[in-house]
Amino acid sequence: MKANADPQLAVTLQGHYAGAVTRLAAFAIDQAVATSAFALGSAIVSWVLHLVTGGELTWNPSPWITGLLFFFWLFLYYAYPWSVSGKTFGMAVLGIRVVRADGAPATPRNGVLRTLALPLSFLTLGIGFVPIITGRHRRALHDMIAGTAVVYAWDARAARLRFLARHQPTE
């Protein structure tokens, strides 16, 4: 950054549409966290059941039941944070957030609708994600359905402080 550069240029990404790589990385983090939490929760339930019943009763549900519980868990994992704060754990780590298409904070309705529409982007063999790369607003199919967008949202105060530290007036 040049010494005579505008300090606002260092923070211009805040509020801009998030790119495909950042969104994919956040999704990968979220899937790892959600899957690990589900596996750990299942193991704890099984262990507690074994402990309480003295090994007489074991929890071994069918794959269909486990699959349904897993999809319900994924729904909760994504819908609740998107409805309340606009970001999941992975999104918070990478500094992005879900907002309404007009830039206002996402509502619970937006969060739930986005979560329900997310599988459509996968069921179209990934074509629902193409607008993230080609579209001006980088909105996937599920974003368009829910009326949302994903933007960069990290706190830009650190960038301003770095600029002030470099630009010391000389006497």
N, CA, C and O of each residue as an XYZ file, in Angstrom:
684
protein
N       0.840     -1.166      0.000
C       0.000      0.000      0.000
C       0.885      1.230      0.000
O       1.857      1.292      0.754
N       0.574      2.190     -0.815
C       1.355      3.418     -0.902
C       1.063      4.315      0.291
O      -0.007      4.236      0.895
N       2.015      5.160      0.620
C       1.851      6.055      1.763
C       0.737      7.067      1.542
O       0.096      7.493      2.503
N       0.496      7.458      0.302
C      -0.544      8.446      0.032
C      -1.863      7.803     -0.387
O      -2.761      8.486     -0.879
N      -1.978      6.524     -0.196
C      -3.191      5.798     -0.580
C      -4.340      6.125      0.372
O      -4.125      6.446      1.541
N      -5.535      6.038     -0.140
C      -6.742      6.295      0.643
C      -6.961      5.135      1.616
O      -6.972      3.981      1.188
N      -7.136      5.409      2.915
C      -7.313      4.305      3.875
C      -8.586      3.508      3.615
O      -8.669      2.350      4.026
N      -9.564      4.081      2.957
C     -10.800      3.359      2.682
C     -10.595      2.262      1.637
O     -11.379      1.315      1.579
N      -9.549      2.378      0.811
C      -9.295      1.337     -0.186
C      -8.922      0.012      0.466
O      -9.156     -1.047     -0.116
N      -8.353      0.053      1.649
C      -7.960     -1.174      2.336
C      -9.152     -1.954      2.857
O      -9.011     -3.124      3.214
N     -10.309     -1.341      2.909
C     -11.474     -2.013      3.468
C     -12.583     -2.196      2.438
O     -13.718     -2.498      2.807
N     -12.280     -2.021      1.169
C     -13.335     -2.034      0.161
C     -13.944     -3.401     -0.088
O     -15.032     -3.467     -0.660
N     -13.315     -4.484      0.304
C     -13.923     -5.791      0.066
C     -15.100     -6.055      0.988
O     -15.953     -6.887      0.682
N     -15.155     -5.355      2.112
C     -16.267     -5.562      3.022
C     -17.566     -5.169      2.320
O     -17.699     -4.049      1.826
N     -18.521     -6.099      2.280
C     -19.787     -5.853      1.613
C     -19.807     -6.283      0.163
O     -20.872     -6.282     -0.454
N     -18.665     -6.651     -0.410
C     -18.632     -7.133     -1.786
C     -19.025     -8.608     -1.823
O     -18.888     -9.325     -0.831
N     -19.506     -9.039     -2.962
C     -19.941    -10.430     -3.106
C     -18.765    -11.379     -2.945
O     -17.693    -11.155     -3.508
N     -18.969    -12.437     -2.174
C     -17.916    -13.424     -1.924
C     -17.729    -14.309     -3.143
O     -18.684    -14.629     -3.850
N     -16.496    -14.696     -3.374
C     -16.153    -15.514     -4.526
C     -16.378    -16.999     -4.302
O     -16.666    -17.451     -3.194
N     -16.237    -17.736     -5.384
C     -16.506    -19.174     -5.372
C     -15.538    -19.937     -4.474
O     -15.955    -20.853     -3.765
N     -14.261    -19.580     -4.489
C     -13.273    -20.319     -3.694
C     -13.530    -20.122     -2.198
O     -13.473    -21.078     -1.425
N     -13.811    -18.891     -1.795
C     -14.082    -18.621     -0.385
C     -15.333    -19.356      0.064
O     -15.361    -19.943      1.146
N     -16.369    -19.324     -0.766
C     -17.617    -20.004     -0.413
C     -17.430    -21.513     -0.341
O     -17.964    -22.162      0.558
N     -16.675    -22.078     -1.281
C     -16.419    -23.520     -1.274
C     -15.604    -23.922     -0.044
O     -15.889    -24.943      0.582
N     -14.606    -23.134      0.300
C     -13.793    -23.442      1.480
C     -14.640    -23.373      2.752
O     -14.501    -24.219      3.636
N     -15.508    -22.380      2.846
C     -16.388    -22.277      4.021
C     -17.322    -23.472      4.090
O     -17.558    -24.012      5.171
N     -17.860    -23.895      2.940
C     -18.747    -25.054      2.910
C     -17.999    -26.317      3.327
O     -18.545    -27.144      4.057
N     -16.767    -26.472      2.877
C     -15.967    -27.643      3.249
C     -15.714    -27.664      4.759
O     -15.816    -28.715      5.392
N     -15.388    -26.513      5.330
C     -15.193    -26.426      6.785
C     -16.484    -26.797      7.500
O     -16.473    -27.571      8.457
N     -17.602    -26.237      7.028
C     -18.892    -26.520      7.661
C     -19.257    -27.996      7.570
O     -19.750    -28.570      8.541
N     -19.027    -28.608      6.433
C     -19.346    -30.035      6.295
C     -18.484    -30.875      7.232
O     -18.977    -31.829      7.833
N     -17.209    -30.532      7.364
C     -16.332    -31.271      8.271
C     -16.794    -31.113      9.716
O     -16.834    -32.087     10.466
N     -17.138    -29.898     10.104
C     -17.590    -29.642     11.469
C     -18.926    -30.332     11.738
O     -19.095    -30.982     12.770
N     -19.873    -30.190     10.810
C     -21.203    -30.781     11.004
C     -21.129    -32.308     11.065
O     -21.772    -32.928     11.913
N     -20.359    -32.904     10.183
C     -20.240    -34.360     10.160
C     -19.531    -34.867     11.412
O     -19.938    -35.873     11.993
N     -18.483    -34.180     11.822
C     -17.762    -34.574     13.038
C     -18.662    -34.449     14.264
O     -18.666    -35.325     15.128
N     -19.421    -33.364     14.337
C     -20.332    -33.168     15.474
C     -21.403    -34.246     15.507
O     -21.757    -34.736     16.579
N     -21.924    -34.621     14.335
C     -22.936    -35.669     14.283
C     -22.354    -37.010     14.723
O     -22.977    -37.743     15.491
N     -21.164    -37.324     14.236
C     -20.514    -38.589     14.614
C     -20.219    -38.622     16.107
O     -20.443    -39.635     16.769
N     -19.719    -37.515     16.630
C     -19.433    -37.445     18.059
C     -20.723    -37.551     18.880
O     -20.764    -38.256     19.888
N     -21.764    -36.856     18.450
C     -23.053    -36.937     19.147
C     -23.624    -38.343     19.137
O     -24.155    -38.813     20.143
N     -23.514    -39.014     17.995
C     -24.001    -40.392     17.897
C     -23.217    -41.316     18.821
O     -23.793    -42.189     19.471
N     -21.914    -41.124     18.876
C     -21.080    -41.953     19.747
C     -21.425    -41.706     21.218
O     -21.462    -42.644     22.015
N     -21.673    -40.458     21.573
C     -22.023    -40.133     22.956
C     -23.370    -40.746     23.331
O     -23.520    -41.293     24.423
N     -24.349    -40.656     22.430
C     -25.664    -41.255     22.699
C     -25.527    -42.764     22.884
O     -26.110    -43.336     23.805
N     -24.766    -43.396     22.018
C     -24.553    -44.834     22.120
C     -23.848    -45.191     23.425
O     -24.233    -46.152     24.091
N     -22.829    -44.436     23.795
C     -22.080    -44.698     25.022
C     -22.965    -44.507     26.258
O     -22.953    -45.339     27.165
N     -23.736    -43.407     26.293
C     -24.617    -43.149     27.441
C     -25.673    -44.242     27.547
O     -25.973    -44.704     28.648
N     -26.236    -44.658     26.429
C     -27.235    -45.728     26.439
C     -26.626    -47.023     26.967
O     -27.253    -47.731     27.756
N     -25.428    -47.325     26.540
C     -24.732    -48.518     27.012
C     -24.429    -48.406     28.506
O     -24.562    -49.381     29.245
N     -24.023    -47.215     28.945
C     -23.687    -46.984     30.342
C     -24.915    -47.073     31.246
O     -24.861    -47.682     32.315
N     -26.008    -46.471     30.820
C     -27.227    -46.434     31.637
C     -27.886    -47.802     31.727
O     -28.391    -48.175     32.786
N     -27.889    -48.547     30.643
C     -28.575    -49.844     30.634
C     -27.644    -51.005     30.973
O     -28.079    -52.156     30.990
N     -26.383    -50.721     31.239
C     -25.447    -51.798     31.588
C     -25.159    -52.715     30.421
O     -24.839    -53.886     30.624
N     -25.264    -52.219     29.225
C     -24.962    -53.018     28.046
C     -26.114    -53.872     27.556
O     -25.975    -54.573     26.553
N     -27.258    -53.828     28.243
C     -28.412    -54.631     27.835
C     -29.082    -54.075     26.578
O     -29.650    -54.824     25.783
N     -29.008    -52.761     26.411
C     -29.659    -52.118     25.275
C     -28.600    -51.372     24.475
O     -27.850    -50.564     25.024
N     -28.545    -51.641     23.200
C     -27.605    -50.929     22.331
C     -28.391    -50.157     21.290
O     -29.485    -50.551     20.886
N     -27.820    -49.073     20.877
C     -28.465    -48.231     19.860
C     -27.791    -48.495     18.537
O     -26.651    -48.085     18.319
N     -28.494    -49.182     17.649
C     -27.966    -49.521     16.344
C     -29.072    -49.288     15.307
O     -29.659    -50.245     14.802
N     -29.356    -48.018     14.990
C     -30.466    -47.733     14.071
C     -30.124    -48.136     12.632
O     -28.957    -48.304     12.279
N     -31.155    -48.286     11.825
C     -30.948    -48.639     10.421
C     -30.304    -47.459      9.692
O     -30.370    -46.323     10.162
N     -29.689    -47.729      8.558
C     -29.076    -46.638      7.781
C     -30.085    -45.560      7.377
O     -29.725    -44.388      7.264
N     -31.329    -45.943      7.161
C     -32.356    -44.955      6.799
C     -32.602    -43.981      7.939
O     -32.704    -42.773      7.724
N     -32.698    -44.509      9.142
C     -32.916    -43.658     10.317
C     -31.708    -42.749     10.529
O     -31.860    -41.552     10.776
N     -30.521    -43.317     10.433
C     -29.300    -42.532     10.597
C     -29.221    -41.435      9.531
O     -28.856    -40.298      9.833
N     -29.558    -41.773      8.301
C     -29.546    -40.784      7.218
C     -30.532    -39.656      7.460
O     -30.209    -38.487      7.249
N     -31.732    -40.001      7.900
C     -32.736    -38.976      8.187
C     -32.296    -38.080      9.342
O     -32.461    -36.862      9.284
N     -31.738    -38.680     10.383
C     -31.230    -37.891     11.506
C     -30.088    -36.975     11.073
O     -29.988    -35.832     11.520
N     -29.226    -37.496     10.191
C     -28.107    -36.697      9.702
C     -28.611    -35.506      8.886
O     -28.102    -34.397      9.054
N     -29.594    -35.705      8.010
C     -30.131    -34.590      7.215
C     -30.871    -33.592      8.099
O     -30.833    -32.391      7.834
N     -31.537    -34.065      9.134
C     -32.177    -33.156     10.070
C     -31.122    -32.329     10.807
O     -31.294    -31.126     11.006
N     -30.034    -32.982     11.207
C     -28.935    -32.281     11.866
C     -28.338    -31.231     10.926
O     -28.082    -30.105     11.353
N     -28.111    -31.579      9.652
C     -27.569    -30.618      8.688
C     -28.514    -29.433      8.501
O     -28.071    -28.290      8.384
N     -29.829    -29.715      8.475
C     -30.800    -28.626      8.362
C     -30.641    -27.665      9.537
O     -30.587    -26.450      9.346
N     -30.567    -28.207     10.746
C     -30.386    -27.359     11.925
C     -29.053    -26.623     11.896
O     -28.982    -25.446     12.248
N     -27.995    -27.316     11.478
C     -26.655    -26.731     11.456
C     -26.594    -25.499     10.553
O     -25.936    -24.513     10.886
N     -27.279    -25.558      9.412
C     -27.239    -24.427      8.486
C     -28.354    -23.412      8.742
O     -28.094    -22.208      8.738
N     -29.570    -23.863      8.961
C     -30.708    -22.942      9.066
C     -30.613    -22.026     10.284
O     -30.876    -20.828     10.176
N     -30.248    -22.564     11.424
C     -30.217    -21.736     12.627
C     -29.188    -20.599     12.530
O     -29.553    -19.443     12.745
N     -27.916    -20.885     12.214
C     -26.956    -19.779     12.138
C     -27.281    -18.776     11.028
O     -27.114    -17.571     11.214
N     -27.748    -19.271      9.872
C     -28.093    -18.341      8.799
C     -29.260    -17.458      9.213
O     -29.328    -16.295      8.815
N     -30.171    -17.991     10.000
C     -31.331    -17.218     10.449
C     -30.979    -16.212     11.535
O     -31.543    -15.119     11.576
N     -30.056    -16.572     12.409
C     -29.749    -15.734     13.562
C     -28.621    -14.735     13.280
O     -28.778    -13.537     13.519
N     -27.487    -15.226     12.774
C     -26.331    -14.347     12.593
C     -25.919    -14.161     11.139
O     -25.113    -13.282     10.833
N     -26.462    -14.980     10.240
C     -26.097    -14.869      8.834
C     -24.831    -15.621      8.468
O     -24.385    -15.553      7.323
N     -24.241    -16.340      9.423
C     -23.021    -17.071      9.092
C     -22.878    -18.329      9.931
O     -23.214    -18.354     11.115
N     -22.377    -19.358      9.293
C     -22.062    -20.602      9.964
C     -20.628    -20.507     10.495
O     -19.970    -19.483     10.311
N     -20.147    -21.548     11.139
C     -18.782    -21.550     11.660
C     -17.766    -21.336     10.538
O     -16.870    -20.501     10.660
N     -17.906    -22.087      9.448
C     -16.972    -21.959      8.331
C     -17.001    -20.571      7.700
O     -15.964    -20.045      7.296
N     -18.179    -19.989      7.619
C     -18.298    -18.639      7.063
C     -17.650    -17.619      7.996
O     -17.017    -16.670      7.535
N     -17.804    -17.809      9.293
C     -17.188    -16.888     10.253
C     -15.668    -16.962     10.177
O     -14.986    -15.940     10.261
N     -15.137    -18.177     10.018
C     -13.690    -18.350      9.920
C     -13.138    -17.611      8.704
O     -12.063    -17.015      8.778
N     -13.860    -17.646      7.593
C     -13.375    -17.043      6.359
C     -13.899    -15.628      6.110
O     -13.587    -15.026      5.083
N     -14.682    -15.101      7.032
C     -15.095    -13.711      6.932
C     -16.175    -13.422      5.911
O     -16.142    -12.383      5.253
N     -17.137    -14.330      5.768
C     -18.254    -14.078      4.862
C     -19.561    -14.251      5.615
O     -19.602    -14.874      6.676
N     -20.631    -13.692      5.057
C     -21.939    -13.758      5.725
C     -23.044    -13.746      4.688
O     -22.879    -13.226      3.585
N     -24.182    -14.333      5.064
C     -25.384    -14.328      4.229
C     -26.189    -13.085      4.571
O     -26.447    -12.804      5.741
N     -26.581    -12.351      3.551
C     -27.445    -11.183      3.721
C     -28.579    -11.292      2.709
O     -28.525    -12.117      1.797
N     -29.589    -10.473      2.868
C     -30.643    -10.419      1.858
C     -30.068     -9.805      0.593
O     -29.021     -9.159      0.637
N     -30.728     -9.996     -0.510
C     -30.241     -9.495     -1.789
C     -30.070     -7.980     -1.780
O     -29.250     -7.452     -2.531
N     -30.828     -7.273     -0.946
C     -30.700     -5.814     -0.870
C     -29.623     -5.374      0.121
O     -29.436     -4.175      0.326
N     -28.916     -6.312      0.735
C     -27.834     -5.996      1.654
C     -28.236     -5.959      3.116
O     -27.374     -5.857      3.989
N     -29.526     -6.040      3.399
C     -30.003     -6.044      4.786
C     -29.689     -7.398      5.432
O     -29.489     -8.382      4.720
N     -29.643     -7.463      6.757
C     -29.401     -8.755      7.413
C     -30.456     -9.792      7.023
O     -31.628     -9.466      6.837
N     -30.021    -11.031      6.906
C     -30.932    -12.123      6.559
C     -31.929    -12.355      7.691
O     -31.592    -12.233      8.869
N     -33.134    -12.684      7.320
C     -34.189    -12.966      8.293
C     -34.262    -14.477      8.525
O     -33.681    -15.244      7.757
N     -34.962    -14.912      9.566
C     -35.146    -16.360      9.752
C     -35.800    -17.010      8.527
O     -35.463    -18.140      8.174
N     -36.715    -16.317      7.893
C     -37.343    -16.852      6.691
C     -36.297    -17.085      5.593
O     -36.304    -18.128      4.940
N     -35.397    -16.111      5.392
C     -34.329    -16.270      4.407
C     -33.433    -17.453      4.743
O     -33.060    -18.226      3.861
N     -33.086    -17.594      6.026
C     -32.199    -18.679      6.440
C     -32.800    -20.050      6.220
O     -32.131    -20.956      5.723
N     -34.059    -20.204      6.588
C     -34.738    -21.500      6.410
C     -34.946    -21.794      4.928
O     -34.703    -22.915      4.481
N     -35.390    -20.808      4.169
C     -35.620    -21.003      2.740
C     -34.321    -21.329      2.008
O     -34.308    -22.171      1.110
N     -33.235    -20.668      2.386
C     -31.931    -20.941      1.772
C     -31.486    -22.367      2.082
O     -30.944    -23.052      1.214
N     -31.713    -22.814      3.313
C     -31.338    -24.170      3.697
C     -32.154    -25.210      2.937
O     -31.614    -26.220      2.487
N     -33.449    -24.963      2.797
C     -34.299    -25.900      2.056
C     -33.962    -25.929      0.569
O     -34.110    -26.966     -0.077
N     -33.509    -24.797      0.017
C     -33.205    -24.713     -1.412
C     -31.786    -25.176     -1.742
O     -31.499    -25.478     -2.900
N     -30.900    -25.237     -0.762
C     -29.512    -25.633     -1.009
C     -29.374    -26.967     -1.752
O     -28.560    -27.054     -2.672
N     -30.131    -28.002     -1.394
C     -29.986    -29.265     -2.137
C     -30.314    -29.138     -3.627
O     -29.818    -29.929     -4.428
N     -31.132    -28.168     -4.012
C     -31.454    -27.991     -5.434
C     -30.219    -27.643     -6.255
O     -30.108    -28.050     -7.411
N     -29.298    -26.899     -5.670
C     -28.066    -26.564     -6.386
C     -27.229    -27.808     -6.646
O     -26.518    -27.880     -7.648
N     -27.307    -28.788     -5.748
C     -26.595    -30.051     -5.954
C     -27.371    -30.972     -6.898
O     -26.778    -31.638     -7.747
N     -28.690    -31.008     -6.748
C     -29.513    -31.924     -7.546
C     -29.527    -31.562     -9.032
O     -29.886    -32.391     -9.868
N     -29.143    -30.348     -9.359
C     -29.045    -29.958    -10.770
C     -27.663    -30.303    -11.322
O     -27.219    -29.721    -12.311
N     -26.991    -31.252    -10.677
C     -25.641    -31.697    -11.032
C     -24.632    -30.557    -10.946
O     -23.671    -30.500    -11.712
N     -24.867    -29.664    -10.013
C     -23.939    -28.555     -9.788
C     -24.205    -27.318    -10.617
O     -23.555    -26.290    -10.428
N     -25.157    -27.408    -11.535
C     -25.443    -26.250    -12.388
C     -25.972    -25.084    -11.554
O     -25.809    -23.926    -11.938
N     -26.589    -25.373    -10.439
C     -27.087    -24.320     -9.562
C     -25.982    -23.457     -8.963
O     -26.254    -22.365     -8.465
N     -24.737    -23.935     -9.006
C     -23.613    -23.167     -8.481
C     -22.914    -22.322     -9.540
O     -22.120    -21.446     -9.198
N     -23.188    -22.564    -10.798
C     -22.513    -21.848    -11.893
C     -22.652    -20.328    -11.782
O     -21.679    -19.626    -12.056
N     -23.815    -19.783    -11.392
C     -23.911    -18.323    -11.293
C     -22.957    -17.697    -10.268
O     -22.719    -16.490    -10.317
N     -22.418    -18.477     -9.357
C     -21.427    -17.931     -8.424
C     -20.198    -17.491     -9.209
O     -19.555    -16.499     -8.866
N     -19.877    -18.228    -10.256
C     -18.697    -17.922    -11.067
C     -19.036    -16.935    -12.189
O     -18.256    -16.027    -12.475
N     -20.181    -17.113    -12.811
C     -20.506    -16.317    -13.995
C     -21.372    -15.096    -13.723
O     -21.338    -14.138    -14.495
N     -22.137    -15.108    -12.659
C     -23.068    -14.016    -12.399
C     -22.409    -12.792    -11.788
O     -21.411    -12.898    -11.075
N     -22.966    -11.652    -12.071
C     -22.436    -10.392    -11.539
C     -22.564    -10.326    -10.011
O     -21.688     -9.791     -9.331
N     -23.649    -10.868     -9.489
C     -23.894    -10.815     -8.049
C     -23.464    -12.083     -7.328
O     -23.623    -12.186     -6.111
N     -22.920    -13.051     -8.065
C     -22.383    -14.295     -7.498
C     -23.382    -15.019     -6.606
O     -23.039    -15.490     -5.522
N     -24.620    -15.102     -7.077
C     -25.681    -15.759     -6.312
C     -25.989    -17.116     -6.934
O     -26.289    -17.208     -8.124
N     -25.912    -18.165     -6.126
C     -26.248    -19.515     -6.576
C     -27.771    -19.644     -6.670
O     -28.511    -18.741     -6.279
N     -28.214    -20.769     -7.189
C     -29.652    -21.025     -7.327
C     -30.361    -20.881     -5.985
O     -31.410    -20.241     -5.908
N     -29.804    -21.466     -4.930
C     -30.454    -21.378     -3.626
C     -30.460    -19.943     -3.094
O     -31.363    -19.581     -2.338
N     -29.486    -19.123     -3.465
C     -29.499    -17.709     -3.084
C     -30.634    -16.973     -3.797
O     -31.332    -16.157     -3.195
N     -30.808    -17.269     -5.075
C     -31.876    -16.616     -5.848
C     -33.255    -16.992     -5.296
O     -34.138    -16.141     -5.186
N     -33.432    -18.262     -4.953
C     -34.712    -18.725     -4.419
C     -34.995    -18.064     -3.073
O     -36.126    -17.656     -2.807
N     -33.971    -17.957     -2.221
C     -34.158    -17.410     -0.877
C     -34.062    -15.888     -0.827
O     -34.367    -15.281      0.200
N     -33.642    -15.271     -1.929
C     -33.482    -13.821     -1.931
C     -32.286    -13.368     -1.112
O     -32.342    -12.341     -0.434
N     -31.189    -14.145     -1.176
C     -30.003    -13.842     -0.387
C     -28.777    -13.670     -1.268
O     -28.808    -13.953     -2.465
N     -27.709    -13.206     -0.661
C     -26.394    -13.108     -1.291
C     -25.362    -13.370     -0.207
O     -25.664    -13.263      0.982
N     -24.146    -13.714     -0.612
C     -23.062    -13.943      0.336
C     -22.012    -12.864      0.096
O     -21.538    -12.678     -1.025
N     -21.659    -12.158      1.161
C     -20.718    -11.039      1.049
C     -19.571    -11.208      2.041
O     -19.676    -11.930      3.032
N     -18.470    -10.515      1.738
C     -17.367    -10.462      2.689
C     -17.805     -9.600      3.859
O     -18.417     -8.551      3.659
N     -17.498    -10.032      5.092
C     -18.013     -9.328      6.261
C     -17.033     -9.244      7.416
O     -17.454     -9.060      8.557
N     -15.720     -9.375      7.152
C     -14.794     -9.297      8.275
C     -14.725     -7.864      8.774
O     -15.065     -6.922      8.057
N     -14.284     -7.717     10.007
C     -14.140     -6.402     10.607
C     -12.903     -5.743     10.014
O     -11.792     -6.253     10.159
N     -13.092     -4.635      9.359
C     -12.010     -3.993      8.626
C     -11.218     -2.988      9.464
O     -10.373     -2.276      8.924
N     -11.472     -2.917     10.759
C     -10.729     -1.966     11.594
C      -9.239     -2.241     11.578
O      -8.444     -1.302     11.629
N      -8.837     -3.505     11.508
C      -7.411     -3.835     11.507
C      -6.722     -3.254     10.282
O      -5.586     -2.791     10.378
N      -7.388     -3.270      9.133
C      -6.803     -2.690      7.930
C      -6.606     -1.191      8.111
O      -5.594     -0.643      7.675
N      -7.548     -0.531      8.739
C      -7.409      0.911      8.989
C      -6.251      1.177      9.944
O      -5.488      2.124      9.752
N      -6.119      0.343     10.973
C      -5.030      0.535     11.927
C      -3.675      0.304     11.274
O      -2.722      1.022     11.579
N      -3.563     -0.677     10.385
C      -2.305     -0.910      9.667
C      -1.950      0.315      8.843
O      -0.788      0.718      8.793
N      -2.941      0.905      8.201
C      -2.683      2.086      7.390
C      -2.176      3.224      8.261
O      -1.229      3.911      7.879
N      -2.778      3.439      9.411
C      -2.364      4.513     10.299
C      -0.953      4.281     10.832
O      -0.196      5.233     11.026
N      -0.603      3.033     11.067
C       0.728      2.723     11.581
C       1.799      3.013     10.531
O       2.908      3.413     10.884
N       1.500      2.826      9.288
C       2.474      3.063      8.210
C       2.571      4.534      7.844
O       3.634      5.004      7.438
N       1.497      5.248      7.981
C       1.461      6.627      7.511
C       1.654      7.576      8.687
O       0.683      8.088      9.245
N       2.889      7.805      9.056
C       3.213      8.723     10.140
C       3.652     10.050      9.541
O       4.604     10.085      8.762
N       2.977     11.141      9.888
C       3.404     12.435      9.341
C       4.792     12.827      9.867
O       5.104     12.631     11.042
N       5.609     13.379      8.979
C       6.947     13.816      9.365
C       6.916     15.293      9.696
O       6.170     16.059      9.087
N       7.715     15.686     10.648
C       7.734     17.094     11.059
C       8.839     17.848     10.413
O       8.992     19.046     10.655
